[in-house]
């Protein structure tokens, strides 16, 4: 029996060549490559290499053995091709097609359908020059190289243009209908072209073979986008746009970006992000997510920053839970226009910003799956009574029960329960407050001594390395997103939960240099509320901000700063103030460094006594600030504190 190419491609896609070869050879893995002692000849130094790339294979530089997963089983177990395929199919959970005349006919038909799709693609490409599609792609900023690379085309405004072309190539009409290129009316009327007066986006499989098309209308007609129907070649729930180009790039950089539309993919690829794909008119399916995980362990899902984008993110977040595994997850980002607060997509973002700014935005704004799920759980629910908190815990259990993998399920449940504890104040730092506990007064030793004499840690010391890595040191050289955003967020959350500090440090808050317009608007509203209601409580302040539409933003800030215990409502005011002063010192260190460098340049140009005195003063102030930042370094170099 001759297995169809489609079946063999699917079998190879489902197999992990590392796992398969690893059953026979002890492999030393390094990224997408691995080495080991060759199983086909005796050697003392490893010359056997395994590659998990676009076409996973092995090669021995000692004896020349070479092949894929099927070949490996044939050579190591002495099986013929059919037996090897049957064994591997059983392991992969794939049913082996029966050797019937119908199967042979189907394989031949798929090859014929591929001919229809290639002929159609070439025709659409030939129709682009001089058509309205040329102006459309130029207005969208695409270069001729990009247009050719993605084989973009145009379908003329005719019901029989493609139909007549395929007929000239002696392609049977029935085959064109099966390929989805022609539509046969139910009333028995003549067939006609599916795509008319639309720019065309060819959709390829992983090997670059055209299997479907997407078409965008240039006027106001509906639907705006039209995709090929399901065919023997094309399944919209399994395939992804641009996988033929993205798979190698994604493996090379260890990252894959998922966007919503064809133009988003093409714009990002043209800007230097070839590791980008898009679903084909539907939300991501479980099968597509599994495909993405073969490219990178934590794909980045980039959605438009509108309500529809948020709903799409929530839908994917819940859909992925049953298939979550250790080490595999998703990251999410909603693009928002910083000035207007309106929605943005990758294509429109790149028209206003550079590729480097998009990279910085991705790195600064991506939210892990756990953050999205917490937002779904939390919404704007009040958790101020035991009954409401009990209901919230039940929802946590219900959501996490969707996770089939037990270790992952337990990690998520513990994470969310810990978040709830931080909000409600019932438990602190993973340990319940002991009866009669009193809080320590030092920021350096935030803990609680219980009536039993044991020390209960208040500050989670394990987070200190991350805190100083992100807030201080070399990161101070790297600009707003990596340095100033997190300490500003910590400042904001501290004064929200401790309004006395809000009034005490309101001038510091007003003078903060904030490079993010959305964060600046949030700060400005916070200042106005503090002035308008000078005796507002922390709970009332939070409720007021939620009522004004900042609920989701507050949850984001809370999630990003929850590891810093002095920002939480359960912190004693002295500890909160000490943390606040420390954050201010870090922010001022950045400014002092710039002032010192400027004064140093001025003194070099004009070595007067006044210029030297200014430089010396700023130098000493900077050394003092750096000393403040480092005074806790010995603490986080020691083992993490817990309950002693």
C-alpha positions as CSV (number, residue, x, y, z in Angstrom):
1,X,0.0,0.0,0.0
2,X,1.2,3.5,-0.8
3,X,0.3,5.8,2.1
4,X,-0.9,9.3,1.1
5,X,1.6,12.2,1.6
6,X,-1.0,13.9,3.8
7,X,-1.2,10.9,6.1
8,X,2.6,10.6,6.4
9,X,2.9,14.4,7.0
10,X,0.3,14.2,9.8
11,X,2.1,11.2,11.4
12,X,5.5,13.0,11.4
13,X,3.8,16.1,12.8
14,X,2.5,14.2,15.8
15,X,5.8,12.5,16.6
16,X,8.6,14.0,18.7
17,X,11.8,12.8,17.1
18,X,13.6,13.6,20.4
19,X,11.3,11.3,22.4
20,X,11.5,8.6,19.7
21,X,15.3,8.6,19.3
22,X,15.7,9.1,23.1
23,X,14.3,5.6,23.7
24,X,17.4,4.1,22.0
25,X,20.1,6.8,22.5
26,X,21.0,8.9,25.5
27,X,20.7,12.4,24.0
28,X,22.3,15.7,25.1
29,X,19.8,18.3,24.1
30,X,20.6,21.9,23.3
31,X,17.6,23.8,22.0
32,X,16.4,22.3,18.8
33,X,19.4,20.0,18.4
34,X,20.7,17.0,20.3
35,X,23.8,14.7,20.2
36,X,24.6,11.2,21.3
37,X,26.5,8.1,20.5
38,X,25.4,6.6,17.2
39,X,23.3,3.4,17.5
40,X,24.4,2.3,14.1
41,X,28.1,2.0,14.7
42,X,30.6,1.8,17.6
43,X,32.0,5.1,18.6
44,X,33.4,6.7,21.8
45,X,32.8,10.4,20.9
46,X,29.2,11.4,19.8
47,X,28.8,12.1,16.1
48,X,25.1,11.3,16.0
49,X,22.9,14.5,15.7
50,X,19.2,14.9,15.9
51,X,17.4,18.0,14.6
52,X,13.9,19.1,15.5
53,X,13.5,21.7,12.8
54,X,11.0,22.1,9.9
55,X,11.7,18.5,8.8
56,X,12.9,16.6,12.0
57,X,15.6,14.2,11.2
58,X,18.8,12.5,12.4
59,X,22.3,12.4,10.8
60,X,25.5,10.6,11.9
61,X,28.7,12.3,10.7
62,X,30.6,9.1,11.5
63,X,28.8,6.5,9.5
64,X,26.4,8.6,7.4
65,X,23.2,7.2,8.8
66,X,20.4,9.6,8.0
67,X,16.6,9.7,8.1
68,X,13.4,10.7,9.8
69,X,11.3,9.1,12.6
70,X,10.0,6.4,10.4
71,X,13.4,5.5,9.0
72,X,14.9,5.4,12.5
73,X,12.4,2.8,13.6
74,X,13.0,0.8,10.4
75,X,16.7,0.8,11.0
76,X,16.8,0.2,14.7
77,X,14.0,-2.4,14.9
78,X,14.5,-4.1,11.6
79,X,10.9,-3.3,10.4
80,X,9.7,-2.6,6.9
81,X,8.1,0.7,6.0
82,X,4.5,-0.4,6.5
83,X,5.2,-2.1,9.9
84,X,7.1,1.0,11.1
85,X,4.3,3.3,10.0
86,X,1.7,1.1,11.7
87,X,3.6,1.0,15.0
88,X,4.2,4.7,15.0
89,X,0.6,5.4,14.1
90,X,-0.5,3.4,17.1
91,X,1.8,5.4,19.4
92,X,0.6,8.7,17.9
93,X,-3.1,7.7,18.2
94,X,-3.5,7.9,14.4
95,X,-5.7,5.4,12.5
96,X,-3.9,3.8,9.6
97,X,-5.9,4.2,6.4
98,X,-7.0,0.9,4.9
99,X,-5.6,-0.1,1.5
100,X,-8.8,0.2,-0.5
101,X,-9.4,1.5,-4.0
102,X,-11.3,4.4,-2.5
103,X,-8.2,5.4,-0.5
104,X,-6.0,5.3,-3.5
105,X,-8.6,7.3,-5.4
106,X,-8.7,9.9,-2.5
107,X,-4.9,10.2,-2.5
108,X,-4.9,10.8,-6.3
109,X,-7.8,13.3,-5.9
110,X,-5.9,15.3,-3.3
111,X,-2.9,15.6,-5.6
112,X,-5.3,16.8,-8.3
113,X,-6.9,19.3,-5.9
114,X,-3.4,20.6,-5.2
115,X,-3.0,21.3,-8.9
116,X,-6.3,23.3,-8.9
117,X,-5.1,25.4,-6.0
118,X,-1.7,26.1,-7.5
119,X,-3.3,27.1,-10.8
120,X,-5.8,29.4,-9.1
121,X,-3.0,31.0,-7.0
122,X,-0.9,31.7,-10.1
123,X,-4.0,33.2,-11.8
124,X,-4.8,35.5,-9.0
125,X,-1.2,36.7,-8.9
126,X,-1.3,37.4,-12.6
127,X,-4.4,39.6,-12.2
128,X,-2.9,41.9,-9.5
129,X,-0.9,44.2,-11.7
130,X,-3.0,47.2,-12.7
131,X,-6.0,46.1,-10.6
132,X,-7.5,48.0,-7.6
133,X,-5.6,45.4,-5.4
134,X,-2.3,47.0,-6.3
135,X,-3.3,50.3,-4.8
136,X,-4.8,48.6,-1.8
137,X,-1.6,46.8,-0.9
138,X,0.5,49.9,-1.6
139,X,-1.7,52.0,0.7
140,X,-1.2,49.3,3.4
141,X,2.6,49.9,3.1
142,X,3.6,46.6,1.5
143,X,6.7,46.4,-0.6
144,X,6.8,44.5,-3.9
145,X,9.1,41.9,-2.3
146,X,6.5,41.3,0.4
147,X,3.7,41.0,-2.1
148,X,5.6,38.4,-4.1
149,X,6.8,36.5,-1.0
150,X,3.2,36.0,0.2
151,X,1.9,35.5,-3.4
152,X,-0.8,38.1,-2.9
153,X,-3.2,38.5,-5.8
154,X,-6.6,39.8,-7.0
155,X,-9.8,38.1,-8.1
156,X,-11.5,40.1,-10.9
157,X,-15.0,41.3,-10.6
158,X,-16.4,38.5,-12.7
159,X,-18.5,35.4,-12.1
160,X,-16.6,33.3,-14.6
161,X,-13.0,34.7,-14.8
162,X,-11.3,31.9,-12.8
163,X,-13.8,29.3,-14.1
164,X,-12.8,30.0,-17.7
165,X,-9.1,30.0,-16.9
166,X,-9.3,26.6,-15.2
167,X,-11.3,25.3,-18.1
168,X,-8.5,26.3,-20.5
169,X,-6.1,24.3,-18.4
170,X,-8.4,21.2,-18.8
171,X,-9.2,21.1,-15.1
172,X,-12.6,19.4,-14.6
173,X,-15.3,21.7,-13.2
174,X,-16.2,19.1,-10.6
175,X,-12.6,19.2,-9.3
176,X,-12.7,23.0,-9.1
177,X,-16.0,22.7,-7.1
178,X,-14.4,20.2,-4.7
179,X,-11.4,22.5,-4.2
180,X,-13.8,25.3,-3.2
181,X,-12.9,27.6,-6.1
182,X,-16.3,27.4,-7.8
183,X,-19.8,27.4,-6.3
184,X,-22.6,25.3,-7.6
185,X,-26.0,26.8,-6.8
186,X,-28.6,24.5,-5.2
187,X,-31.1,25.4,-7.9
188,X,-29.0,23.7,-10.5
189,X,-27.8,27.0,-12.2
190,X,-24.4,27.4,-13.7
191,X,-21.3,27.4,-11.5
192,X,-19.5,30.7,-10.7
193,X,-16.3,31.9,-9.1
194,X,-16.3,32.0,-5.3
195,X,-13.9,34.9,-5.0
196,X,-14.8,38.1,-7.0
197,X,-13.5,41.6,-6.7
198,X,-11.3,40.8,-3.7
199,X,-7.7,41.0,-2.9
200,X,-6.4,37.4,-2.4
201,X,-4.3,36.0,0.4
202,X,-3.1,32.4,-0.4
203,X,-3.0,30.0,2.5
204,X,-0.2,27.4,2.4
205,X,0.4,24.2,4.4
206,X,3.6,23.7,6.4
207,X,5.4,22.6,3.2
208,X,4.3,25.7,1.2
209,X,1.6,24.0,-0.8
210,X,-1.4,26.2,-1.5
211,X,-4.5,24.7,0.2
212,X,-6.9,27.6,0.5
213,X,-7.5,31.3,0.0
214,X,-8.7,34.3,2.0
215,X,-10.3,37.2,0.1
216,X,-10.9,40.8,1.3
217,X,-13.5,42.9,-0.3
218,X,-12.4,46.4,-1.4
219,X,-15.8,48.1,-1.0
220,X,-18.6,47.9,1.6
221,X,-19.9,44.6,0.6
222,X,-20.4,41.8,3.1
223,X,-18.8,39.7,4.2
224,X,-15.6,41.7,4.5
225,X,-13.4,38.6,4.6
226,X,-14.2,35.3,2.8
227,X,-12.3,32.1,3.3
228,X,-12.2,28.9,1.3
229,X,-14.6,26.2,2.6
230,X,-13.4,23.0,4.3
231,X,-11.9,20.7,1.7
232,X,-9.9,17.5,1.7
233,X,-6.8,19.8,1.7
234,X,-8.0,22.5,4.1
235,X,-9.3,22.5,7.7
236,X,-9.5,25.9,9.3
237,X,-9.4,24.5,12.8
238,X,-6.0,22.8,12.2
239,X,-4.0,25.1,10.0
240,X,-2.5,28.5,10.6
241,X,-1.8,31.3,8.2
242,X,2.0,31.8,7.5
243,X,3.0,28.5,9.1
244,X,5.1,27.7,6.0
245,X,7.4,30.7,6.8
246,X,6.9,31.0,10.6
247,X,7.9,27.5,11.7
248,X,11.6,27.8,11.1
249,X,11.8,31.4,12.3
250,X,9.9,30.5,15.5
251,X,12.2,27.6,16.3
252,X,15.2,29.8,15.7
253,X,14.2,32.5,18.1
254,X,12.1,30.3,20.5
255,X,9.1,32.5,20.1
256,X,5.9,32.5,18.1
257,X,3.4,35.4,17.9
258,X,-0.2,34.9,17.1
259,X,-2.3,37.7,15.7
260,X,-5.8,38.0,14.4
261,X,-5.6,38.8,10.6
262,X,-3.7,38.3,7.4
263,X,-2.5,41.9,7.2
264,X,-1.3,41.8,10.8
265,X,0.8,38.8,9.9
266,X,2.2,40.4,6.8
267,X,2.9,43.7,8.4
268,X,4.8,42.1,11.3
269,X,6.7,39.8,8.9
270,X,7.8,42.8,6.8
271,X,8.9,44.6,9.9
272,X,11.2,41.8,11.0
273,X,9.0,39.4,12.9
274,X,8.8,36.4,10.6
275,X,7.7,34.2,13.6
276,X,4.1,35.3,13.3
277,X,0.9,33.3,12.4
278,X,-2.9,33.8,12.5
279,X,-5.9,31.5,12.9
280,X,-8.2,31.4,9.9
281,X,-11.4,33.1,10.8
282,X,-12.0,31.2,14.1
283,X,-10.8,31.3,17.7
284,X,-7.7,29.2,18.3
285,X,-8.5,25.5,18.6
286,X,-6.8,23.0,20.9
287,X,-5.2,21.4,17.9
288,X,-3.7,24.7,16.7
289,X,-2.4,25.4,20.2
290,X,-0.7,22.0,20.2
291,X,0.9,23.0,16.9
292,X,2.1,26.3,18.4
293,X,3.7,24.5,21.4
294,X,5.8,22.6,19.0
295,X,7.3,25.9,18.0
296,X,7.7,27.6,21.3
297,X,6.6,26.7,24.9
298,X,4.8,30.0,25.6
299,X,3.2,31.5,22.4
300,X,2.3,35.2,22.6
301,X,-1.3,35.9,21.6
302,X,-1.6,39.4,20.4
303,X,-5.2,40.7,20.2
304,X,-6.8,44.0,19.2
305,X,-7.3,46.2,22.2
306,X,-11.1,46.3,22.1
307,X,-13.9,44.4,23.8
308,X,-13.9,41.8,21.1
309,X,-10.1,41.3,21.6
310,X,-10.6,40.8,25.3
311,X,-13.4,38.3,24.7
312,X,-11.2,36.4,22.3
313,X,-8.4,36.2,24.8
314,X,-10.8,35.0,27.5
315,X,-12.1,32.3,25.2
316,X,-8.7,31.0,24.4
317,X,-7.6,31.1,28.0
318,X,-10.5,28.8,29.1
319,X,-10.1,26.6,26.0
320,X,-6.5,25.8,26.7
321,X,-7.0,24.6,30.3
322,X,-7.8,20.9,29.6
323,X,-4.6,20.5,27.6
324,X,-2.2,22.5,29.8
325,X,1.0,20.7,30.7
326,X,4.1,21.5,32.8
327,X,6.3,24.0,31.0
328,X,3.7,24.9,28.3
329,X,1.5,27.9,28.6
330,X,0.4,31.1,26.7
331,X,1.1,34.8,27.0
332,X,-1.4,37.5,26.1
333,X,-1.2,41.1,25.0
334,X,-4.0,43.5,24.1
335,X,-2.7,46.4,21.9
336,X,-4.1,49.8,23.1
337,X,-3.5,53.2,21.6
338,X,-1.5,55.0,24.4
339,X,-2.8,58.4,23.5
340,X,-6.5,57.8,22.8
341,X,-7.0,54.6,24.8
342,X,-8.7,53.1,21.8
343,X,-8.0,49.8,20.1
344,X,-4.9,49.1,18.1
345,X,-3.8,46.1,16.0
346,X,-0.2,45.2,14.9
347,X,-0.7,46.7,11.5
348,X,-1.9,50.0,12.7
349,X,0.7,50.0,15.5
350,X,3.6,49.6,13.1
351,X,2.3,52.5,11.0
352,X,2.9,54.8,14.0
353,X,5.8,53.1,15.7
354,X,9.1,51.3,14.9
355,X,9.7,47.6,15.1
356,X,11.9,48.2,18.1
357,X,9.0,49.9,19.9
358,X,6.7,47.0,19.1
359,X,9.3,44.6,20.6
360,X,9.5,46.8,23.7
361,X,5.7,46.9,23.9
362,X,5.5,43.1,23.7
363,X,8.1,42.6,26.4
364,X,6.6,45.1,28.7
365,X,2.9,44.3,28.3
366,X,2.5,40.6,27.8
367,X,0.4,38.9,30.5
368,X,0.8,35.3,31.5
369,X,-2.2,32.9,31.2
370,X,-2.6,33.0,35.0
371,X,-3.1,36.8,34.8
372,X,-5.9,36.5,32.2
373,X,-7.6,33.7,34.2
374,X,-7.4,35.8,37.4
375,X,-9.1,38.7,35.5
376,X,-11.8,36.3,34.4
377,X,-12.3,35.1,37.9
378,X,-12.1,38.5,39.7
379,X,-13.9,40.8,37.3
380,X,-15.3,43.5,39.7
381,X,-16.6,41.2,42.4
382,X,-16.6,42.4,46.0
383,X,-14.8,40.0,48.4
384,X,-15.7,41.8,51.6
385,X,-17.8,39.0,53.3
386,X,-17.0,35.4,54.2
387,X,-19.9,34.3,51.9
388,X,-18.5,36.2,48.9
389,X,-15.0,34.9,49.5
390,X,-16.3,31.3,49.8
391,X,-18.2,31.7,46.5
392,X,-15.0,33.0,44.9
393,X,-13.0,30.0,46.2
394,X,-15.7,27.7,44.7
395,X,-15.2,29.5,41.3
396,X,-11.4,29.0,41.6
397,X,-11.9,25.3,42.1
398,X,-14.4,25.1,39.3
399,X,-12.0,26.8,36.8
400,X,-8.9,24.9,37.9
401,X,-10.8,21.6,37.7
402,X,-10.8,22.1,34.0
403,X,-7.0,21.5,34.0
404,X,-6.4,17.8,33.4
405,X,-2.8,17.7,34.4
406,X,-2.7,17.2,38.2
407,X,0.6,19.0,39.0
408,X,-0.4,22.0,36.9
409,X,-3.9,22.0,38.3
410,X,-2.5,22.1,41.9
411,X,-0.1,24.9,41.0
412,X,-2.8,27.1,39.6
413,X,-5.2,26.4,42.5
414,X,-2.5,27.3,45.0
415,X,-1.6,30.5,43.0
416,X,-5.2,31.7,42.9
417,X,-5.8,30.9,46.5
418,X,-2.7,32.9,47.4
419,X,-3.9,35.8,45.4
420,X,-7.2,35.7,47.2
421,X,-5.4,35.6,50.5
422,X,-3.4,38.7,49.6
423,X,-6.6,40.6,48.8
424,X,-8.6,39.5,51.8
425,X,-5.7,39.6,54.3
426,X,-6.7,36.2,55.7
427,X,-3.3,34.7,55.0
428,X,0.1,36.3,54.5
429,X,3.1,35.2,52.6
430,X,1.7,31.6,52.3
431,X,1.4,31.3,56.1
432,X,-1.7,32.0,58.2
433,X,-1.3,34.7,60.8
434,X,-0.9,33.2,64.2
435,X,-3.3,34.1,67.0
436,X,-2.0,37.1,68.9
437,X,0.6,37.9,66.3
438,X,2.1,41.4,66.2
439,X,3.7,42.9,63.2
440,X,7.3,43.9,63.2
441,X,8.0,47.6,62.5
442,X,11.1,47.4,60.4
443,X,10.8,47.3,56.6
444,X,14.1,45.4,56.5
445,X,12.6,42.7,58.7
446,X,8.9,42.7,57.8
447,X,7.6,39.7,59.8
448,X,5.2,38.9,62.6
449,X,6.0,37.3,65.9
450,X,3.1,35.1,67.1
451,X,2.1,34.3,70.7
452,X,3.9,31.0,70.2
453,X,7.2,32.9,69.7
454,X,7.6,31.8,66.1
455,X,8.4,34.3,63.4
456,X,5.8,34.5,60.6
457,X,7.3,36.1,57.5
458,X,5.4,39.2,56.2
459,X,7.5,40.1,53.2
460,X,8.1,37.3,50.7
461,X,11.8,37.5,50.6
462,X,12.0,35.2,47.5
463,X,10.7,38.1,45.4
464,X,13.6,40.4,46.4
465,X,16.0,39.3,43.6
466,X,13.3,39.9,41.0
467,X,12.5,43.3,42.6
468,X,16.0,44.5,42.5
469,X,16.7,43.0,39.1
470,X,13.8,44.9,37.7
471,X,14.0,48.1,39.8
472,X,17.7,48.7,40.1
473,X,21.3,48.1,39.0
474,X,22.0,47.7,35.3
475,X,18.3,48.0,34.4
476,X,18.5,51.7,35.3
477,X,20.3,52.2,32.0
478,X,17.5,50.7,29.9
479,X,14.7,53.2,29.8
480,X,11.1,53.6,30.9
481,X,9.6,50.1,30.3
482,X,12.3,48.1,32.1
483,X,13.0,50.6,34.9
484,X,10.4,53.2,35.7
485,X,7.1,51.5,35.1
486,X,7.3,48.8,37.9
487,X,8.4,51.2,40.7
488,X,5.7,53.7,39.6
489,X,3.1,51.0,39.7
490,X,4.3,50.0,43.2
491,X,4.1,53.6,44.3
492,X,0.5,53.8,43.0
493,X,-0.7,50.6,44.6
494,X,0.9,51.5,47.9
495,X,-0.9,54.9,48.2
496,X,-4.2,53.5,47.0
497,X,-4.2,51.0,49.8
498,X,-2.8,53.6,52.3
499,X,-4.6,56.9,51.6
500,X,-2.7,58.7,54.5
501,X,0.4,58.1,52.5
502,X,-1.4,59.4,49.4
503,X,-1.9,62.7,51.0
504,X,1.5,62.8,52.6
505,X,3.3,62.2,49.3
506,X,0.9,63.7,46.9
507,X,3.5,66.2,45.7
508,X,5.9,63.4,44.9
509,X,3.0,61.6,43.1
510,X,2.2,64.7,41.0
511,X,5.8,65.2,40.0
512,X,6.5,61.6,38.9
513,X,7.8,61.4,35.4
514,X,5.6,58.8,33.7
515,X,6.3,57.8,30.2
516,X,3.1,55.8,29.7
517,X,0.1,57.9,28.9
518,X,-2.5,55.5,30.3
519,X,-0.6,55.2,33.5
520,X,-0.2,59.0,33.6
521,X,-4.0,59.4,33.2
522,X,-4.6,57.0,36.0
523,X,-2.2,58.9,38.3
524,X,-3.8,62.2,37.4
525,X,-7.3,60.9,38.4
526,X,-5.9,59.5,41.6
527,X,-4.5,62.9,42.5
528,X,-7.8,64.7,41.7
529,X,-9.7,62.2,43.9
530,X,-7.3,62.8,46.8
531,X,-7.8,66.5,46.5
532,X,-11.6,66.3,46.2
533,X,-12.0,63.8,49.0
534,X,-9.2,64.4,51.5
535,X,-10.5,61.8,54.1
536,X,-11.2,59.0,51.7
537,X,-10.5,55.4,52.9
538,X,-8.6,52.8,50.9
539,X,-11.8,50.8,50.3
540,X,-13.7,53.8,49.2
541,X,-10.9,54.9,46.9
542,X,-10.7,51.5,45.2
543,X,-14.5,51.5,44.8
544,X,-14.5,55.0,43.3
545,X,-11.8,54.0,40.8
546,X,-13.7,50.9,39.8
547,X,-16.9,53.0,39.3
548,X,-15.0,55.3,37.0
549,X,-14.0,52.4,34.8
550,X,-10.5,51.6,36.1
551,X,-11.5,48.2,37.5
552,X,-9.5,46.1,35.0
553,X,-6.6,48.4,35.2
554,X,-6.5,48.1,39.0
555,X,-6.5,44.3,38.7
556,X,-3.6,44.5,36.3
557,X,-1.6,46.7,38.7
558,X,-2.5,44.5,41.6
559,X,-1.3,41.4,39.7
560,X,2.0,43.0,38.6
561,X,2.8,44.3,42.2
562,X,1.4,41.6,44.4
563,X,4.8,40.1,45.2
564,X,5.8,43.4,46.9
565,X,4.0,43.0,50.2
566,X,4.3,46.7,51.3
567,X,1.9,47.6,48.4
568,X,-0.9,45.5,49.9
569,X,-3.7,46.7,52.2
570,X,-2.6,44.3,54.9
571,X,0.8,46.0,55.3
572,X,1.4,48.2,58.4
573,X,1.7,51.8,57.4
574,X,5.3,52.1,58.6
575,X,6.3,49.2,56.4
576,X,4.3,50.6,53.5
577,X,6.0,54.0,53.9
578,X,9.4,52.4,54.1
579,X,8.7,50.6,50.9
580,X,7.4,53.8,49.3
581,X,10.5,55.7,50.2
582,X,12.7,53.0,48.8
583,X,10.8,53.1,45.5
584,X,11.2,56.9,45.4
585,X,14.9,56.5,46.0
586,X,15.2,54.1,43.1
587,X,13.3,56.5,40.8
588,X,15.4,59.4,41.9
589,X,18.6,57.4,41.4
590,X,17.8,57.3,37.7
591,X,17.4,61.1,37.6
592,X,20.5,61.7,39.8
593,X,22.6,59.6,37.4
594,X,21.6,61.7,34.5
595,X,22.2,64.9,36.4
596,X,25.6,63.7,37.5
597,X,26.6,62.8,34.0
598,X,25.5,66.2,32.7
599,X,27.4,68.0,35.5
600,X,30.5,65.9,34.7
601,X,30.4,66.9,31.1
602,X,29.9,70.6,32.0
603,X,32.9,70.5,34.4
604,X,35.0,68.8,31.7
605,X,34.2,71.7,29.4
606,X,34.5,74.4,32.0
607,X,36.7,73.2,35.0
608,X,35.5,76.0,37.4
609,X,35.2,75.5,41.1
610,X,31.4,75.9,41.0
611,X,31.0,73.2,38.3
612,X,33.2,70.9,40.3
613,X,31.3,71.5,43.5
614,X,28.0,70.7,41.7
615,X,29.4,67.5,40.2
616,X,30.8,66.4,43.6
617,X,27.5,67.0,45.3
618,X,25.6,65.0,42.7
619,X,28.1,62.3,42.8
620,X,27.8,61.9,46.6
621,X,24.0,62.0,46.4
622,X,24.1,59.2,43.7
623,X,26.4,57.1,45.9
624,X,24.0,57.5,48.8
625,X,21.1,56.5,46.6
626,X,23.0,53.5,45.3
627,X,23.8,52.5,48.8
628,X,20.1,52.7,49.8
629,X,19.3,50.4,46.9
630,X,22.0,47.9,47.9
631,X,21.3,47.9,51.6
632,X,19.0,44.9,51.3
633,X,21.2,43.0,48.9
634,X,22.7,40.7,51.6
635,X,19.1,39.8,52.6
636,X,18.1,38.3,49.3
637,X,21.5,36.5,49.0
638,X,20.5,34.4,52.0
639,X,18.0,31.5,51.9
640,X,14.4,32.6,51.6
641,X,12.6,33.2,54.8
642,X,9.5,31.4,55.8
643,X,8.0,30.1,59.0
644,X,10.7,29.3,61.5
